[in-house]
Amino acid sequence: MIQKTYLKTKDQCKVKFTMSLTDAERVEIRGLNNDWETPIQMKKRKDGVFECVQNLPRHTQHEFKYLVNGTEWRNDPDADGETPNEYGGTNTLLVL
């Protein structure tokens, strides 16, 4: 799930990423700000939900994917859409 909160005093949007995966040990976000090499670690809560908050610039688009346990790539079904990637699949699309 993705929640967007547009900040009134800054030209940014606070984006909260949430993913419920009780069987996962680690979830990373890859590709935000066009940076596929530097993972953003999501924190696991006691109830098995992973979450992360990022401030991103307004009026931008971001492609990303979740990497679960270092092996499984997933898109976010609650995002603004999907866009084709160079590997024949799709990336999640986030529009701010």
Phi, psi and omega in degrees: 000145179235128175242131180249133174232112181279127182280134183283328186266350180228158179272053183224166176232131175272119184246125178254119178261130180226134179218126180264108180219090184292336182268357182271149175261328185211137175227131178239152171257128179239138173105346179302142184057029178061030180245095181274346184272334183254107182285150171253113182285133173267143180271138180265124176276169181298333181275006177088003179270133176263141178213158180201143177239131179228140172265124182234151181295143175292161176059038178230164174238145182225135171258140178202169173215156171268137174248113185261124178055025176076004184227333187248120178271134179224147171265164177263115182292344181265007182283182182284349179159191177228155179223143181298145175246175186286356182257009179087003178250206178227156172249155174289141179247128178241122181246124181247000000 
